[in-house]
Amino acid sequence: TRTASIGRSGLWPPARRGWRWTIRRWKTAACGYAICPGYIETEINAAHFRSEAGQKLVAMLPRRRLGKPQDLDALLVMLASDASGFVNGAAIAADDGLTVT
């Protein structure tokens, strides 16, 4: 019965078939990335970085500057393109050298 099937597998059979198809598709097509940005100045945090505490933080950065959202554009475009076909499961630091120091 449907109830027994749901209880036994946790999913209704058509949903289970869909999940299996998705997993098979992921094995050939999907890629997982993590972009680890450093300190990026935005509208939300701009006031903090203008404060004394924010200036102290910026002074501790390797090149003593904040990133801009546009600094991540090239990385995002590369990961969304076919150029990243061999990249998978990567955590990519885009932090102006912060993790190196």
Residue pairs with C-beta under 8 A, 6 or more apart in sequence:
2 12
5 12
5 13
6 12
9 16
11 19
31 84
31 87
31 88
31 89
32 88
32 89
33 79
33 84
33 87
33 88
33 89
33 90
33 91
33 92
34 90
34 91
34 92
35 72
35 75
35 76
35 79
35 92
35 94
36 91
36 92
36 93
36 94
36 95
36 99
37 67
37 72
37 94
37 95
38 61
38 67
38 93
38 94
38 95
38 96
38 98
38 99
39 49
39 57
39 58
39 61
39 66
39 67
39 95
39 98
40 66
40 67
40 68
40 69
40 71
40 72
41 49
41 66
41 67
41 68
42 69
45 54
48 54
49 55
49 57
49 58
49 66
58 64
58 65
58 66
61 96
61 98
62 96
62 97
62 98
62 100
62 101
63 96
63 97
65 96
67 94
67 95
67 96
71 94
71 96
72 94
75 92
75 94
78 84
79 87
79 92
93 99
